[in-house]
Amino acid sequence: MRCRALALLALMLLGSVGCGYHTAGHAVTLPTNIHTLAIPSFTNQTQTFKIEQMLTAAVVREMVTRTHYQVLHEADANADATLRGTVLSTYTAPLTYDSQTGRASTVLVTVSMKVSLTDKQGKVLYQNPSYLFREQYQVSQEPSSFFEEDSPALERLSREFARTLVSNILEGF
């Protein structure tokens, strides 16, 4: 009986130790003196039309939705911090082909970016020089119902990028 009690006690102690992990979304790593964030339009170094606008809008939307910060849509000297981004490259490649026509049936779009968040004094609060996001889409095989799917795919990619970026900034990853 005593052996069982010791085993039960040891099991309870072991269970209460924990592994050091915590749930995501609780640790905000930005300084407490930051209340205003400037998010000017990202820079586009690619030939993809308006990709920087799509990505910037998604980040602004995510930041407004998930945080208490006042977000400015342009660079402002009064902002406590500024988030800048650059679209480095976009690439589109066929993934699968239709066996009947030989045309691409699924396409993968890849976007590479860099971002940095700096405070008023220029101190880097967050930086990632190599974000890489991918999204695939189906290509319609019927010419009569053809609908260009690359824009919706870029919008989905933008939303996923924004969710990841804001989480990384807030949680310090």
GIBEL-V782444 format. One record per helix or strand of 2 or more residues. SS is the DSSP state (H for helix, E for strand). FROM is the first residue (numbers start at 1). TO is the last residue. If there is no record, write none. Layout:
# GIBEL-V782444
ss=[SS	SS]
from=[FROM	FROM]
to=[TO	TO]
This chain:
# GIBEL-V782444
ss=[H	E	E	H	E	E	E	E	H	H]
from=[2	36	43	51	70	81	104	124	143	150]
to=[17	38	44	66	72	97	119	138	145	171]
